[in-house]
Protein backbone atom coordinates (compact mmCIF):
# COMPACT_ATOMS: atom_id res chain seq x y z
CA UNK A 1 0.00 0.00 0.00
CA UNK A 2 1.25 3.46 -0.85
CA UNK A 3 1.64 5.97 1.98
CA UNK A 4 -1.15 8.49 2.38
CA UNK A 5 -0.51 11.87 0.84
CA UNK A 6 -2.00 14.92 2.58
CA UNK A 7 -2.91 17.88 0.39
CA UNK A 8 -3.64 21.17 2.12
CA UNK A 9 -5.84 23.65 0.24
CA UNK A 10 -5.97 27.19 1.61
CA UNK A 11 -9.43 28.61 1.02
CA UNK A 12 -10.25 32.30 1.25
CA UNK A 13 -12.73 33.98 -1.10
CA UNK A 14 -11.97 31.70 -4.06
CA UNK A 15 -15.51 30.61 -4.86
CA UNK A 16 -15.03 30.92 -8.66
CA UNK A 17 -12.12 28.43 -8.52
CA UNK A 18 -12.67 26.06 -5.59
CA UNK A 19 -14.80 23.51 -7.47
CA UNK A 20 -12.23 23.20 -10.25
CA UNK A 21 -9.48 22.76 -7.68
CA UNK A 22 -11.33 20.12 -5.66
CA UNK A 23 -12.51 18.26 -8.79
CA UNK A 24 -8.92 18.07 -9.97
CA UNK A 25 -7.74 16.68 -6.64
CA UNK A 26 -10.58 14.18 -6.28
CA UNK A 27 -10.01 12.84 -9.79
CA UNK A 28 -6.28 12.16 -9.40
CA UNK A 29 -5.06 8.65 -10.23
CA UNK A 30 -3.50 8.36 -6.79
CA UNK A 31 -6.40 7.44 -4.52
CA UNK A 32 -4.68 7.16 -1.15
CA UNK A 33 -4.88 10.89 -0.40
CA UNK A 34 -6.54 13.14 2.10
CA UNK A 35 -7.59 16.66 1.16
CA UNK A 36 -7.55 19.19 3.96
CA UNK A 37 -9.34 22.47 3.22
CA UNK A 38 -8.47 25.38 5.49
CA UNK A 39 -11.16 28.07 5.33
CA UNK A 40 -10.00 31.14 7.21
CA UNK A 41 -13.30 33.00 7.32
CA UNK A 42 -14.18 33.33 3.65
CA UNK A 43 -16.89 35.86 2.95
CA UNK A 44 -18.27 33.81 0.04
CA UNK A 45 -19.67 30.26 -0.18
CA UNK A 46 -16.32 28.43 -0.05
CA UNK A 47 -17.05 26.82 3.31
CA UNK A 48 -20.36 25.41 2.10
CA UNK A 49 -18.73 24.12 -1.09
CA UNK A 50 -15.99 22.36 0.89
CA UNK A 51 -18.64 20.85 3.19
CA UNK A 52 -20.53 19.61 0.12
CA UNK A 53 -17.40 17.86 -1.22
CA UNK A 54 -16.64 16.37 2.20
CA UNK A 55 -20.14 14.96 2.42
CA UNK A 56 -19.91 13.31 -1.00
CA UNK A 57 -16.40 11.93 -0.43
CA UNK A 58 -17.30 10.47 2.95
CA UNK A 59 -20.44 8.78 1.71
CA UNK A 60 -22.89 11.30 3.10
CA UNK A 61 -21.25 12.07 6.44
CA UNK A 62 -19.38 15.23 7.37
BELQUIZI-V780825 format. One line per field, one symbol per residue. ss: DSSP state (~ for helix, > for strand, _ for the rest). phi: phi as a letter, one per 30 degrees, with the letter a starting at -180 (. if undefined). burial: b if it has 24 or more other C-alpha atoms within 12 Angstrom, else e. Layout:
ss: ???
phi: ???
burial: ???
//
This chain:
ss: ____>>>>>>>___~~~~~~~~~~~~______>>>>>>>______~~~~~~~~~~~~_____
phi: .dddcccccdbahbedcdddddedddcdddcdbbcccccciecccedddddddddddcijcc
burial: eeeeeeeeeebeebeeebbebbeebeeeeeeeeebebebeeeeeebbebbbebeeeeeeeee
//
